[in-house]
Amino acid sequence: MAAMKLIDPNHPFFAKAWVRWLTALFPLGWAAFEFVNGSPGWGVVFAALGALAFWALIVRGPDRPDNQG
């Protein structure tokens, strides 16, 4: 049995590149906002979530379809 992914880059919601980028960058921007406003705890939480999303959606990305056809 395969483990369930927290963020599945192959889900149809993430088919468009701009959606993947926005999903990854928004939490990082929010982390900066929290740090600037003196909430380092929330800043760390959102930075970690943004880093995870960036790794899963941008660096690793969706699987490439096989060129069978």
N, CA, C and O atoms as a Maestro MAE file, in Angstrom:
{
 s_m_m2io_version
 :::
 2.0.0
}

f_m_ct {
 s_m_title
 :::
 protein
 m_atom[276] {
  # First column is atom index #
  i_m_mmod_type
  r_m_x_coord
  r_m_y_coord
  r_m_z_coord
  i_m_residue_number
  s_m_chain_name
  s_m_pdb_residue_name
  s_m_pdb_atom_name
  i_m_atomic_number
  :::
  1 25 0.841 -1.178 0.000 1 A "MET " " N  " 7
  2 3 0.000 0.000 0.000 1 A "MET " " CA " 6
  3 2 0.887 1.242 0.000 1 A "MET " " C  " 6
  4 15 1.792 1.359 0.826 1 A "MET " " O  " 8
  5 25 0.636 2.155 -0.909 2 A "ALA " " N  " 7
  6 3 1.439 3.369 -1.017 2 A "ALA " " CA " 6
  7 2 0.983 4.404 0.005 2 A "ALA " " C  " 6
  8 15 -0.198 4.493 0.340 2 A "ALA " " O  " 8
  9 25 1.924 5.163 0.480 3 A "ALA " " N  " 7
  10 3 1.603 6.214 1.446 3 A "ALA " " CA " 6
  11 2 0.943 7.395 0.730 3 A "ALA " " C  " 6
  12 15 1.275 7.708 -0.413 3 A "ALA " " O  " 8
  13 25 0.010 8.039 1.416 4 A "MET " " N  " 7
  14 3 -0.659 9.197 0.852 4 A "MET " " CA " 6
  15 2 0.274 10.406 0.913 4 A "MET " " C  " 6
  16 15 0.932 10.631 1.929 4 A "MET " " O  " 8
  17 25 0.334 11.172 -0.153 5 A "LYS " " N  " 7
  18 3 1.195 12.341 -0.220 5 A "LYS " " CA " 6
  19 2 0.472 13.534 0.384 5 A "LYS " " C  " 6
  20 15 -0.742 13.673 0.242 5 A "LYS " " O  " 8
  21 25 1.230 14.397 1.063 6 A "LEU " " N  " 7
  22 3 0.650 15.628 1.585 6 A "LEU " " CA " 6
  23 2 0.276 16.559 0.438 6 A "LEU " " C  " 6
  24 15 -0.802 17.154 0.436 6 A "LEU " " O  " 8
  25 25 1.172 16.678 -0.532 7 A "ILE " " N  " 7
  26 3 0.915 17.471 -1.737 7 A "ILE " " CA " 6
  27 2 1.182 16.567 -2.934 7 A "ILE " " C  " 6
  28 15 2.304 16.095 -3.122 7 A "ILE " " O  " 8
  29 25 0.164 16.328 -3.732 8 A "ASP " " N  " 7
  30 3 0.286 15.456 -4.901 8 A "ASP " " CA " 6
  31 2 0.431 16.317 -6.154 8 A "ASP " " C  " 6
  32 15 -0.561 16.870 -6.629 8 A "ASP " " O  " 8
  33 25 1.639 16.446 -6.699 9 A "PRO " " N  " 7
  34 3 1.822 17.291 -7.877 9 A "PRO " " CA " 6
  35 2 1.124 16.761 -9.125 9 A "PRO " " C  " 6
  36 15 1.004 17.487 -10.112 9 A "PRO " " O  " 8
  37 25 0.659 15.511 -9.103 10 A "ASN " " N  " 7
  38 3 -0.042 14.939 -10.251 10 A "ASN " " CA " 6
  39 2 -1.547 15.166 -10.210 10 A "ASN " " C  " 6
  40 15 -2.259 14.769 -11.133 10 A "ASN " " O  " 8
  41 25 -2.036 15.801 -9.150 11 A "HIS " " N  " 7
  42 3 -3.470 16.084 -9.050 11 A "HIS " " CA " 6
  43 2 -3.846 17.087 -10.146 11 A "HIS " " C  " 6
  44 15 -3.067 17.992 -10.443 11 A "HIS " " O  " 8
  45 25 -5.023 16.937 -10.746 12 A "PRO " " N  " 7
  46 3 -5.424 17.849 -11.829 12 A "PRO " " CA " 6
  47 2 -5.429 19.331 -11.431 12 A "PRO " " C  " 6
  48 15 -5.264 20.198 -12.289 12 A "PRO " " O  " 8
  49 25 -5.615 19.625 -10.155 13 A "PHE " " N  " 7
  50 3 -5.592 21.023 -9.707 13 A "PHE " " CA " 6
  51 2 -4.249 21.684 -10.011 13 A "PHE " " C  " 6
  52 15 -4.201 22.880 -10.298 13 A "PHE " " O  " 8
  53 25 -3.162 20.920 -9.953 14 A "PHE " " N  " 7
  54 3 -1.819 21.457 -10.171 14 A "PHE " " CA " 6
  55 2 -1.336 21.284 -11.607 14 A "PHE " " C  " 6
  56 15 -0.132 21.350 -11.857 14 A "PHE " " O  " 8
  57 25 -2.229 21.069 -12.540 15 A "ALA " " N  " 7
  58 3 -1.843 20.858 -13.937 15 A "ALA " " CA " 6
  59 2 -1.211 22.104 -14.548 15 A "ALA " " C  " 6
  60 15 -0.310 21.987 -15.379 15 A "ALA " " O  " 8
  61 25 -1.659 23.289 -14.157 16 A "LYS " " N  " 7
  62 3 -1.131 24.536 -14.705 16 A "LYS " " CA " 6
  63 2 0.069 24.990 -13.879 16 A "LYS " " C  " 6
  64 15 0.044 24.946 -12.649 16 A "LYS " " O  " 8
  65 25 1.114 25.424 -14.569 17 A "ALA " " N  " 7
  66 3 2.348 25.833 -13.883 17 A "ALA " " CA " 6
  67 2 2.115 27.009 -12.946 17 A "ALA " " C  " 6
  68 15 2.698 27.046 -11.862 17 A "ALA " " O  " 8
  69 25 1.279 27.973 -13.332 18 A "TRP " " N  " 7
  70 3 1.081 29.143 -12.482 18 A "TRP " " CA " 6
  71 2 0.407 28.767 -11.170 18 A "TRP " " C  " 6
  72 15 0.644 29.418 -10.152 18 A "TRP " " O  " 8
  73 25 -0.426 27.735 -11.171 19 A "VAL " " N  " 7
  74 3 -1.067 27.282 -9.932 19 A "VAL " " CA " 6
  75 2 -0.021 26.661 -9.010 19 A "VAL " " C  " 6
  76 15 -0.034 26.895 -7.801 19 A "VAL " " O  " 8
  77 25 0.889 25.865 -9.590 20 A "ARG " " N  " 7
  78 3 1.959 25.278 -8.775 20 A "ARG " " CA " 6
  79 2 2.844 26.359 -8.178 20 A "ARG " " C  " 6
  80 15 3.177 26.294 -6.995 20 A "ARG " " O  " 8
  81 25 3.231 27.354 -8.972 21 A "TRP " " N  " 7
  82 3 4.085 28.435 -8.478 21 A "TRP " " CA " 6
  83 2 3.378 29.246 -7.398 21 A "TRP " " C  " 6
  84 15 3.977 29.562 -6.370 21 A "TRP " " O  " 8
  85 25 2.126 29.582 -7.617 22 A "LEU " " N  " 7
  86 3 1.387 30.370 -6.629 22 A "LEU " " CA " 6
  87 2 1.220 29.597 -5.324 22 A "LEU " " C  " 6
  88 15 1.343 30.170 -4.241 22 A "LEU " " O  " 8
  89 25 0.942 28.304 -5.425 23 A "THR " " N  " 7
  90 3 0.777 27.469 -4.245 23 A "THR " " CA " 6
  91 2 2.080 27.376 -3.462 23 A "THR " " C  " 6
  92 15 2.054 27.267 -2.236 23 A "THR " " O  " 8
  93 25 3.203 27.416 -4.138 24 A "ALA " " N  " 7
  94 3 4.497 27.340 -3.463 24 A "ALA " " CA " 6
  95 2 4.940 28.692 -2.918 24 A "ALA " " C  " 6
  96 15 5.500 28.750 -1.823 24 A "ALA " " O  " 8
  97 25 4.707 29.776 -3.642 25 A "LEU " " N  " 7
  98 3 5.227 31.078 -3.245 25 A "LEU " " CA " 6
  99 2 4.357 31.828 -2.241 25 A "LEU " " C  " 6
  100 15 4.878 32.610 -1.446 25 A "LEU " " O  " 8
  101 25 3.058 31.610 -2.262 26 A "PHE " " N  " 7
  102 3 2.181 32.331 -1.331 26 A "PHE " " CA " 6
  103 2 2.542 32.081 0.134 26 A "PHE " " C  " 6
  104 15 2.649 33.045 0.891 26 A "PHE " " O  " 8
  105 25 2.735 30.826 0.571 27 A "PRO " " N  " 7
  106 3 3.104 30.621 1.976 27 A "PRO " " CA " 6
  107 2 4.463 31.235 2.325 27 A "PRO " " C  " 6
  108 15 4.664 31.673 3.458 27 A "PRO " " O  " 8
  109 25 5.394 31.274 1.376 28 A "LEU " " N  " 7
  110 3 6.690 31.905 1.640 28 A "LEU " " CA " 6
  111 2 6.529 33.412 1.820 28 A "LEU " " C  " 6
  112 15 7.167 34.011 2.687 28 A "LEU " " O  " 8
  113 25 5.691 34.010 1.013 29 A "GLY " " N  " 7
  114 3 5.394 35.435 1.179 29 A "GLY " " CA " 6
  115 2 4.702 35.716 2.501 29 A "GLY " " C  " 6
  116 15 4.994 36.708 3.169 29 A "GLY " " O  " 8
  117 25 3.784 34.837 2.870 30 A "TRP " " N  " 7
  118 3 3.080 35.005 4.144 30 A "TRP " " CA " 6
  119 2 4.046 34.826 5.317 30 A "TRP " " C  " 6
  120 15 3.902 35.494 6.341 30 A "TRP " " O  " 8
  121 25 5.017 33.941 5.179 31 A "ALA " " N  " 7
  122 3 6.038 33.763 6.217 31 A "ALA " " CA " 6
  123 2 6.820 35.061 6.402 31 A "ALA " " C  " 6
  124 15 7.080 35.472 7.533 31 A "ALA " " O  " 8
  125 25 7.193 35.704 5.303 32 A "ALA " " N  " 7
  126 3 7.905 36.983 5.401 32 A "ALA " " CA " 6
  127 2 7.042 38.014 6.113 32 A "ALA " " C  " 6
  128 15 7.539 38.764 6.953 32 A "ALA " " O  " 8
  129 25 5.754 38.058 5.786 33 A "PHE " " N  " 7
  130 3 4.822 38.971 6.445 33 A "PHE " " CA " 6
  131 2 4.784 38.727 7.952 33 A "PHE " " C  " 6
  132 15 4.798 39.674 8.739 33 A "PHE " " O  " 8
  133 25 4.736 37.464 8.348 34 A "GLU " " N  " 7
  134 3 4.691 37.132 9.775 34 A "GLU " " CA " 6
  135 2 5.985 37.529 10.484 34 A "GLU " " C  " 6
  136 15 5.947 38.054 11.597 34 A "GLU " " O  " 8
  137 25 7.129 37.280 9.844 35 A "PHE " " N  " 7
  138 3 8.404 37.664 10.445 35 A "PHE " " CA " 6
  139 2 8.494 39.179 10.630 35 A "PHE " " C  " 6
  140 15 8.929 39.655 11.678 35 A "PHE " " O  " 8
  141 25 8.083 39.929 9.614 36 A "VAL " " N  " 7
  142 3 8.142 41.391 9.669 36 A "VAL " " CA " 6
  143 2 7.238 41.926 10.775 36 A "VAL " " C  " 6
  144 15 7.568 42.923 11.417 36 A "VAL " " O  " 8
  145 25 6.123 41.282 10.996 37 A "ASN " " N  " 7
  146 3 5.170 41.746 12.005 37 A "ASN " " CA " 6
  147 2 5.408 41.141 13.383 37 A "ASN " " C  " 6
  148 15 4.557 41.255 14.266 37 A "ASN " " O  " 8
  149 25 6.545 40.507 13.572 38 A "GLY " " N  " 7
  150 3 6.929 40.055 14.901 38 A "GLY " " CA " 6
  151 2 6.318 38.745 15.363 38 A "GLY " " C  " 6
  152 15 6.169 38.533 16.566 38 A "GLY " " O  " 8
  153 25 5.964 37.867 14.449 39 A "SER " " N  " 7
  154 3 5.422 36.558 14.807 39 A "SER " " CA " 6
  155 2 6.329 35.463 14.240 39 A "SER " " C  " 6
  156 15 5.988 34.825 13.243 39 A "SER " " O  " 8
  157 25 7.477 35.248 14.873 40 A "PRO " " N  " 7
  158 3 8.412 34.274 14.304 40 A "PRO " " CA " 6
  159 2 7.891 32.837 14.322 40 A "PRO " " C  " 6
  160 15 8.274 32.041 13.465 40 A "PRO " " O  " 8
  161 25 7.032 32.490 15.270 41 A "GLY " " N  " 7
  162 3 6.474 31.133 15.302 41 A "GLY " " CA " 6
  163 2 5.660 30.829 14.058 41 A "GLY " " C  " 6
  164 15 5.850 29.800 13.410 41 A "GLY " " O  " 8
  165 25 4.742 31.747 13.730 42 A "TRP " " N  " 7
  166 3 3.948 31.559 12.514 42 A "TRP " " CA " 6
  167 2 4.817 31.680 11.275 42 A "TRP " " C  " 6
  168 15 4.566 31.014 10.271 42 A "TRP " " O  " 8
  169 25 5.830 32.520 11.340 43 A "GLY " " N  " 7
  170 3 6.743 32.646 10.214 43 A "GLY " " CA " 6
  171 2 7.441 31.340 9.901 43 A "GLY " " C  " 6
  172 15 7.583 30.968 8.736 43 A "GLY " " O  " 8
  173 25 7.877 30.645 10.938 44 A "VAL " " N  " 7
  174 3 8.543 29.354 10.747 44 A "VAL " " CA " 6
  175 2 7.570 28.326 10.174 44 A "VAL " " C  " 6
  176 15 7.930 27.552 9.287 44 A "VAL " " O  " 8
  177 25 6.340 28.320 10.681 45 A "VAL " " N  " 7
  178 3 5.333 27.366 10.192 45 A "VAL " " CA " 6
  179 2 5.072 27.585 8.698 45 A "VAL " " C  " 6
  180 15 5.091 26.634 7.916 45 A "VAL " " O  " 8
  181 25 4.828 28.833 8.307 46 A "PHE " " N  " 7
  182 3 4.525 29.106 6.900 46 A "PHE " " CA " 6
  183 2 5.754 28.934 6.013 46 A "PHE " " C  " 6
  184 15 5.623 28.533 4.856 46 A "PHE " " O  " 8
  185 25 6.944 29.230 6.531 47 A "ALA " " N  " 7
  186 3 8.164 29.004 5.753 47 A "ALA " " CA " 6
  187 2 8.360 27.512 5.495 47 A "ALA " " C  " 6
  188 15 8.753 27.117 4.397 47 A "ALA " " O  " 8
  189 25 8.088 26.690 6.496 48 A "ALA " " N  " 7
  190 3 8.221 25.238 6.316 48 A "ALA " " CA " 6
  191 2 7.196 24.720 5.307 48 A "ALA " " C  " 6
  192 15 7.527 23.902 4.448 48 A "ALA " " O  " 8
  193 25 5.964 25.190 5.408 49 A "LEU " " N  " 7
  194 3 4.940 24.765 4.451 49 A "LEU " " CA " 6
  195 2 5.275 25.231 3.038 49 A "LEU " " C  " 6
  196 15 5.087 24.486 2.077 49 A "LEU " " O  " 8
  197 25 5.765 26.449 2.909 50 A "GLY " " N  " 7
  198 3 6.154 26.962 1.601 50 A "GLY " " CA " 6
  199 2 7.326 26.189 1.017 50 A "GLY " " C  " 6
  200 15 7.359 25.915 -0.183 50 A "GLY " " O  " 8
  201 25 8.289 25.838 1.868 51 A "ALA " " N  " 7
  202 3 9.435 25.058 1.397 51 A "ALA " " CA " 6
  203 2 8.996 23.672 0.933 51 A "ALA " " C  " 6
  204 15 9.466 23.174 -0.090 51 A "ALA " " O  " 8
  205 25 8.094 23.057 1.688 52 A "LEU " " N  " 7
  206 3 7.571 21.748 1.299 52 A "LEU " " CA " 6
  207 2 6.826 21.831 -0.033 52 A "LEU " " C  " 6
  208 15 7.027 20.994 -0.912 52 A "LEU " " O  " 8
  209 25 5.974 22.832 -0.178 53 A "ALA " " N  " 7
  210 3 5.227 23.001 -1.419 53 A "ALA " " CA " 6
  211 2 6.165 23.285 -2.586 53 A "ALA " " C  " 6
  212 15 5.971 22.759 -3.682 53 A "ALA " " O  " 8
  213 25 7.189 24.123 -2.353 54 A "PHE " " N  " 7
  214 3 8.140 24.430 -3.414 54 A "PHE " " CA " 6
  215 2 8.890 23.181 -3.854 54 A "PHE " " C  " 6
  216 15 9.080 22.953 -5.049 54 A "PHE " " O  " 8
  217 25 9.313 22.378 -2.892 55 A "TRP " " N  " 7
  218 3 10.037 21.148 -3.234 55 A "TRP " " CA " 6
  219 2 9.136 20.182 -4.005 55 A "TRP " " C  " 6
  220 15 9.542 19.625 -5.025 55 A "TRP " " O  " 8
  221 25 7.909 19.987 -3.510 56 A "ALA " " N  " 7
  222 3 7.015 19.005 -4.127 56 A "ALA " " CA " 6
  223 2 6.500 19.457 -5.488 56 A "ALA " " C  " 6
  224 15 6.401 18.647 -6.409 56 A "ALA " " O  " 8
  225 25 6.168 20.746 -5.627 57 A "LEU " " N  " 7
  226 3 5.507 21.212 -6.844 57 A "LEU " " CA " 6
  227 2 6.448 21.766 -7.901 57 A "LEU " " C  " 6
  228 15 6.169 21.655 -9.095 57 A "LEU " " O  " 8
  229 25 7.565 22.363 -7.479 58 A "ILE " " N  " 7
  230 3 8.461 23.012 -8.440 58 A "ILE " " CA " 6
  231 2 9.706 22.166 -8.689 58 A "ILE " " C  " 6
  232 15 10.026 21.843 -9.833 58 A "ILE " " O  " 8
  233 25 10.402 21.810 -7.620 59 A "VAL " " N  " 7
  234 3 11.652 21.065 -7.782 59 A "VAL " " CA " 6
  235 2 11.377 19.652 -8.281 59 A "VAL " " C  " 6
  236 15 11.927 19.226 -9.296 59 A "VAL " " O  " 8
  237 25 10.529 18.933 -7.564 60 A "ARG " " N  " 7
  238 3 10.213 17.553 -7.959 60 A "ARG " " CA " 6
  239 2 9.210 17.562 -9.106 60 A "ARG " " C  " 6
  240 15 9.406 16.873 -10.107 60 A "ARG " " O  " 8
  241 25 8.154 18.328 -8.969 61 A "GLY " " N  " 7
  242 3 7.169 18.519 -10.029 61 A "GLY " " CA " 6
  243 2 6.334 17.295 -10.338 61 A "GLY " " C  " 6
  244 15 6.527 16.227 -9.758 61 A "GLY " " O  " 8
  245 25 5.402 17.468 -11.265 62 A "PRO " " N  " 7
  246 3 4.562 16.334 -11.669 62 A "PRO " " CA " 6
  247 2 5.360 15.316 -12.484 62 A "PRO " " C  " 6
  248 15 6.382 15.640 -13.088 62 A "PRO " " O  " 8
  249 25 4.869 14.090 -12.483 63 A "ASP " " N  " 7
  250 3 5.507 13.043 -13.280 63 A "ASP " " CA " 6
  251 2 5.370 13.369 -14.763 63 A "ASP " " C  " 6
  252 15 4.360 13.923 -15.199 63 A "ASP " " O  " 8
  253 25 6.384 13.022 -15.519 64 A "ARG " " N  " 7
  254 3 6.338 13.236 -16.962 64 A "ARG " " CA " 6
  255 2 5.524 12.102 -17.590 64 A "ARG " " C  " 6
  256 15 5.747 10.935 -17.266 64 A "ARG " " O  " 8
  257 25 4.597 12.424 -18.471 65 A "PRO " " N  " 7
  258 3 3.845 11.358 -19.146 65 A "PRO " " CA " 6
  259 2 4.759 10.593 -20.096 65 A "PRO " " C  " 6
  260 15 5.654 11.166 -20.716 65 A "PRO " " O  " 8
  261 25 4.522 9.312 -20.196 66 A "ASP " " N  " 7
  262 3 5.299 8.479 -21.122 66 A "ASP " " CA " 6
  263 2 4.950 8.845 -22.559 66 A "ASP " " C  " 6
  264 15 3.796 9.143 -22.867 66 A "ASP " " O  " 8
  265 25 5.912 8.823 -23.406 67 A "ASN " " N  " 7
  266 3 5.680 9.118 -24.826 67 A "ASN " " CA " 6
  267 2 5.302 7.830 -25.552 67 A "ASN " " C  " 6
  268 15 6.025 7.351 -26.425 67 A "ASN " " O  " 8
  269 25 4.169 7.294 -25.176 68 A "GLN " " N  " 7
  270 3 3.669 6.080 -25.823 68 A "GLN " " CA " 6
  271 2 2.498 6.483 -26.708 68 A "GLN " " C  " 6
  272 15 1.493 6.987 -26.208 68 A "GLN " " O  " 8
  273 25 2.606 6.280 -27.940 69 A "GLY " " N  " 7
  274 3 1.453 6.659 -28.661 69 A "GLY " " CA " 6
  275 2 1.557 6.599 -30.098 69 A "GLY " " C  " 6
  276 15 0.596 6.913 -30.800 69 A "GLY " " O  " 8
  :::
 }
 m_bond[275] {
  # First column is bond index #
  i_m_from
  i_m_to
  i_m_order
  :::
  1 1 2 1
  2 2 3 1
  3 3 4 2
  4 3 5 1
  5 5 6 1
  6 6 7 1
  7 7 8 2
  8 7 9 1
  9 9 10 1
  10 10 11 1
  11 11 12 2
  12 11 13 1
  13 13 14 1
  14 14 15 1
  15 15 16 2
  16 15 17 1
  17 17 18 1
  18 18 19 1
  19 19 20 2
  20 19 21 1
  21 21 22 1
  22 22 23 1
  23 23 24 2
  24 23 25 1
  25 25 26 1
  26 26 27 1
  27 27 28 2
  28 27 29 1
  29 29 30 1
  30 30 31 1
  31 31 32 2
  32 31 33 1
  33 33 34 1
  34 34 35 1
  35 35 36 2
  36 35 37 1
  37 37 38 1
  38 38 39 1
  39 39 40 2
  40 39 41 1
  41 41 42 1
  42 42 43 1
  43 43 44 2
  44 43 45 1
  45 45 46 1
  46 46 47 1
  47 47 48 2
  48 47 49 1
  49 49 50 1
  50 50 51 1
  51 51 52 2
  52 51 53 1
  53 53 54 1
  54 54 55 1
  55 55 56 2
  56 55 57 1
  57 57 58 1
  58 58 59 1
  59 59 60 2
  60 59 61 1
  61 61 62 1
  62 62 63 1
  63 63 64 2
  64 63 65 1
  65 65 66 1
  66 66 67 1
  67 67 68 2
  68 67 69 1
  69 69 70 1
  70 70 71 1
  71 71 72 2
  72 71 73 1
  73 73 74 1
  74 74 75 1
  75 75 76 2
  76 75 77 1
  77 77 78 1
  78 78 79 1
  79 79 80 2
  80 79 81 1
  81 81 82 1
  82 82 83 1
  83 83 84 2
  84 83 85 1
  85 85 86 1
  86 86 87 1
  87 87 88 2
  88 87 89 1
  89 89 90 1
  90 90 91 1
  91 91 92 2
  92 91 93 1
  93 93 94 1
  94 94 95 1
  95 95 96 2
  96 95 97 1
  97 97 98 1
  98 98 99 1
  99 99 100 2
  100 99 101 1
  101 101 102 1
  102 102 103 1
  103 103 104 2
  104 103 105 1
  105 105 106 1
  106 106 107 1
  107 107 108 2
  108 107 109 1
  109 109 110 1
  110 110 111 1
  111 111 112 2
  112 111 113 1
  113 113 114 1
  114 114 115 1
  115 115 116 2
  116 115 117 1
  117 117 118 1
  118 118 119 1
  119 119 120 2
  120 119 121 1
  121 121 122 1
  122 122 123 1
  123 123 124 2
  124 123 125 1
  125 125 126 1
  126 126 127 1
  127 127 128 2
  128 127 129 1
  129 129 130 1
  130 130 131 1
  131 131 132 2
  132 131 133 1
  133 133 134 1
  134 134 135 1
  135 135 136 2
  136 135 137 1
  137 137 138 1
  138 138 139 1
  139 139 140 2
  140 139 141 1
  141 141 142 1
  142 142 143 1
  143 143 144 2
  144 143 145 1
  145 145 146 1
  146 146 147 1
  147 147 148 2
  148 147 149 1
  149 149 150 1
  150 150 151 1
  151 151 152 2
  152 151 153 1
  153 153 154 1
  154 154 155 1
  155 155 156 2
  156 155 157 1
  157 157 158 1
  158 158 159 1
  159 159 160 2
  160 159 161 1
  161 161 162 1
  162 162 163 1
  163 163 164 2
  164 163 165 1
  165 165 166 1
  166 166 167 1
  167 167 168 2
  168 167 169 1
  169 169 170 1
  170 170 171 1
  171 171 172 2
  172 171 173 1
  173 173 174 1
  174 174 175 1
  175 175 176 2
  176 175 177 1
  177 177 178 1
  178 178 179 1
  179 179 180 2
  180 179 181 1
  181 181 182 1
  182 182 183 1
  183 183 184 2
  184 183 185 1
  185 185 186 1
  186 186 187 1
  187 187 188 2
  188 187 189 1
  189 189 190 1
  190 190 191 1
  191 191 192 2
  192 191 193 1
  193 193 194 1
  194 194 195 1
  195 195 196 2
  196 195 197 1
  197 197 198 1
  198 198 199 1
  199 199 200 2
  200 199 201 1
  201 201 202 1
  202 202 203 1
  203 203 204 2
  204 203 205 1
  205 205 206 1
  206 206 207 1
  207 207 208 2
  208 207 209 1
  209 209 210 1
  210 210 211 1
  211 211 212 2
  212 211 213 1
  213 213 214 1
  214 214 215 1
  215 215 216 2
  216 215 217 1
  217 217 218 1
  218 218 219 1
  219 219 220 2
  220 219 221 1
  221 221 222 1
  222 222 223 1
  223 223 224 2
  224 223 225 1
  225 225 226 1
  226 226 227 1
  227 227 228 2
  228 227 229 1
  229 229 230 1
  230 230 231 1
  231 231 232 2
  232 231 233 1
  233 233 234 1
  234 234 235 1
  235 235 236 2
  236 235 237 1
  237 237 238 1
  238 238 239 1
  239 239 240 2
  240 239 241 1
  241 241 242 1
  242 242 243 1
  243 243 244 2
  244 243 245 1
  245 245 246 1
  246 246 247 1
  247 247 248 2
  248 247 249 1
  249 249 250 1
  250 250 251 1
  251 251 252 2
  252 251 253 1
  253 253 254 1
  254 254 255 1
  255 255 256 2
  256 255 257 1
  257 257 258 1
  258 258 259 1
  259 259 260 2
  260 259 261 1
  261 261 262 1
  262 262 263 1
  263 263 264 2
  264 263 265 1
  265 265 266 1
  266 266 267 1
  267 267 268 2
  268 267 269 1
  269 269 270 1
  270 270 271 1
  271 271 272 2
  272 271 273 1
  273 273 274 1
  274 274 275 1
  275 275 276 2
  :::
 }
}
